[in-house]
Amino acid sequence: MRQQEVELVKLRAATFIPSAWIPNSRESEQIAQFRGDNREFTPHAVNTGRSRVEQEAVVDFSRETFTQYGDTGTSIERTFGEDGTEDVRTGKASADGIFCTEPVWSDDRVEFEMHASASNPLVPHPSPVDYVLEATVRRDGVEVHGQHDGFPCFEFYVQIGFGPFETLYRHDFRETGDESVALAGPMEYEFEART
């Protein structure tokens, strides 16, 4: 594909919990669980409600426009009483912490950052899931440098033109041994990728 033919470059990011349910680590007499996203790595989970955080940035070189989208999934907690009763609570984290910085346009590239910070609204004093991605987008590819927490799973993809999504980076806490306590404190992981 020749460089001048590419008009759109899309970056997609998401965080998710692969299990259907995970235990709530809060001290309680009742058994409590949080609903996970019940999925594996895929660039096609946007707008399905199967991510804790989802974000997209689209660079349109022909129109010189930049559009962005960010959202959070619904948090669901269920508790089971000793008598067999089940109580369900739901909440949705604010998407205010999911944003892109204003893009800086040059002759051959666009530079911006993707940020995400969102907390479980059903937990008192929660630590947020965080990532930051610095991106340089050209018509023929991207360069990224990012940081993120150790939990949950993180995925970053790029689509050049209307071709298939390519994986930029994935983090699977099941492979690294990270747990939900990794949400507290500074971001533990750094990465770089380019296409």
N, C-alpha and C positions, 0 to 999 in steps of 0.2 A: 504494500500500500504506500503510495507516495505521500509525503508529509503534508502537502497542501490539501489533500482530499479529506483529512480528518477535521471535522468541525466540533465534535463533542467528545469530552473526556469526563467520565463519571468516577468518583471515588465513593466507596461504600464501606461503612464501618458498623460493627455491632458487637454487643456483649451478650452472652447467654449462658444459661445453666442447662446442661444436656439432659439431666434427669427429669422425670415427670414430677417427683416430689423430693425435697431434701428436709432433713430434720431441723427444727428450730432449736438452736443451742441455748436458748433462754431457760433459766432455771424455772421449772414449773411442775406442779403435781400432775398436770395433764400432758398427754402426748400431743405435741404440736409439730406441724409441718408447713413448709412453704412450697407453693407450686413452682416447679422449674419450667423450662421451655420445651422439654421433651423433643429435642432435635439434635442434629449434629451440624458440622460446619457446612454452610451453603451461602452463596451470595443472593439467594432468592427468598430470604426470610423477611425482607422489608414489607411492612404493612400486613403482616400475618398475625401480629400479637405474640410472636414466638421469640422475642428478644427482650432483655432487660433494658438495653439502650440500642437505638438504631439511628444512623445518621447517613446523609448522602450530600455530596457536593458535586455540582455539574458545571463544568466550564464549557461555554459555547464560544469558540473562537470566531466563527463567522459573524455572530451578532455582538460579540464582545460583552456577553452577559455571564453572570454568575448566580446560580440559584442554589439554595440549600434547604434541607429538610432534617428535622430531628424529632424524636419521640421516645417515650418510655413505654414499657409493657405494663400491664395490670399486675399488681402484687396480690396474691391470694394466700391467706393463712387458714388452715383448718386445725381445730383442736378436738380431741376426743376425750370425753368425760369418762369416769369410771363406770357410769351407768350405761355407756354405749352411745350417748348423745354426741352429735357432731355440731360444732359451731364454726361458721365460716365468716371471715372478715376480708374485705377487698379494699384496695386503695391504688391510686396512680400517682407516681412520683412526678414532680414538676419537670418539664422539659426546658426550663430556663437555663440550666447549666449545659445544654447541648447547643453549640453554636460554632460558627466559623468566623474568623477575623475577616475584615475587609480585604478583598484580593488586591494585590499589587500587580498591575499589568505591565509587561515589557513587550518588545517587538516579537520575541519568540517564546515567551513563557508567562505563566501566572503563578504567583506565590501567595499562600495563605496558610492558616492553621485551622485544624479541626479540634475542638475541645468537647469533652463530655465529663460531667460530674452529676451523678444522680443517686439518691438514697432510697432505701426501702421505706415507704411511708408508714408501714405497720410496725416498725421497730423504734422504740424510744432511743434517742441519741445515736442514730445509725452512722456508720462510716460509709461514705459514698464510693461507688465504683468510678474510677477515673481513668482517662487517657488523654493524651495530647499528641497530635500528629502534625508535623510541619511538612508541607507539600510544595513541590515545584512541579507544575504541570506544563508539558509541552505537547504539541500536536502528535508527536510520535511516542510519547511515554511519560512516565512520572518518576520522581525521586522523592522518597519520604524518609523522615527520621521521626521516631515515635517513642513514647514512654507509656507504661500502663501498670496497673496493679497486678498482683499475682492471681486474683480471683475476680470474676469467674472466667469463662472462655472469652477470648478476644479474636476478632477476624476483620481483616482489611482487604478490600478488593479494588481492582481498577477495570473499567471497561473503556476501550478506545474505539471511537466511532460507534458502530452498532454491532461490534463483534462480541465474542464471549467474554465473560468476566474472568480475569486472571487473579490468582491469589497473590497478594503482596506479602502478607504475614498472617500467621495463626499462632495463638497461644492456648494450650490445653492444660488446665490446672490438674487434670487427672494424671498427666505425664510428669509434671514438675513437682507434684505433691503439695501444692499450695492449698490452703483452706480459706474459709471466709474471713479469718482474722487478718488475712493479707490486705483487706480493704482499708485497714487502719494505717496511718502513717504515710510516708512518701511512696511514690510509685517504684516498684522493685525492678521492673524490666525495661530495657531499651532495645530498639531495633532500627535497622536501616534496610531499605529495599529500593529497587529500581526496576523498571521494565524497559 
